[in-house]
Amino acid sequence: MTINKLKAYIHTFLIYPLIFMFSYLLKGRKENYKKFFQNSFKNSQNENILTLNIEKFDFKNKIKYFFDKDSLLFDKTKIDYLLDLNINPEKKEIRIFDFAKKIDMLYSVSMLSSRVSNDNLLLNFKIINKEFNVENINNFLKYFLIAYLSRKIDYVFIEKDLIKNEEFLKVFNALNTYLADSEFINFSSSKDLNVITCKKNNKKFDIIWLSSNREIELTDFKKVYDKFGNILEKNIKITKSPIYAFHE
């Protein structure tokens, strides 16, 4: 091992605990989402973009790009994330790293870095396993919702033209309808119940889902829509499938 590689290894070893701690302490600051979803990524010729390919979460091997003193000064960080729809974003790797935690870690290292402009994370989803089934489509939706509720992602890029399945497209279009030009109000999680509260056109609504197989009856909402944007009128239940519930 060369001296430079040894120094890089030691630096990574020393700073990793700080990054991990900050991943719990730092809160996202984004509130208003205009055009949260982008169809393609185009950067200005005047911008330097740090692009990271995230296939497996080998995070310690990514840290070096944020602290290499010989590297460029980057304006933004673009994360190319391979989206395997067979994997639930709430599933934890090594009992810690679910999709939300991965975002927290990337945000933390970006905020600590002196080589990357703070608070400029772009997420580029590249979908694999596009075969339609109930679990896949719920996972598809939850990846977007988790990116939104983190308040740490500026934009999500996904090529809408590549979403060939009609059911996937309905889910994406419904989500985009509700979240475009929205204001983030709050996110709460209690055991397996997850609730994102948003505001759009002076109307508040919740996006609700469970992380388990149980069901909860939903009451006291003006209008409720399923993940496809279809109105639900009776026997409305909270399940693993996210729903949109508008306040009275």
C-alpha positions, 0 to 999 in steps of 0.5 A: 500500500502506497503512502497516499493510499494509506493516508486515504484509508486512515482518513476514511477510518477516522471520519466515518464515525463522524459521518455516521453521527451526523446522519442522525443529527442533520435534518433536511431543509427542503420545504417547497417542491417545484418540479420535484421529478425531472425527466432527464438530467442536463447540467450546465457547462459551467457546473462540475458534477460529482457522479456516484454510481450506487449499486451496492452500498459500499459507502466507505469506498465513496467517501474519498470523493468528498475529501480528496484535496486534489479533486475538483470543487464540485457544484452538485452530487448526482447519485445514479441509483439502481432501483431494484423493485424486488427490494423493499426500500424499508429493508435494512442492510446490516440492520441499519442501512435502509434506503432512508438511511442511505440518503442520510449518509450521503447528505451527511458526507456532502454537508461535511465535505469541503469539495462539494457544494453543500445541500445539492443532492440529485437522485437519478433512478435507473429501474431494473426488474420492471415486471409488474406485481403488487409488491414491486409497484408498492416498492416503486412508489415508496422509493419516491416517497422516501426521497421526498420526505427526507427533504435532502434531495433537490430533484429526482430524475427518472426517464418517464418514457422508460416506464412502459408498464401502464400500472407503473405509469398511473402510479407515477402520474398520480404521485407527480400530480400530488407532489408537484408544487407541494409544500412539505409539512411533516413526516411522522412514523410510529412503529409501522405507520408512516404519514407524510403531511403535505400542502398544495393549493391551500389543501392539506393531505396525508400520504399514508402507508404501513410497513407491515401486513396489518390493516387499520381502518381510516376515518375522518378524511374528506377524500381518499385516493388510492396509489393510482389516483382513484377515489376510495369511498367505503371500507377504506383501510391503511395497508402497505399500499400508500394512499392519499387522504385529504383533510376536512 
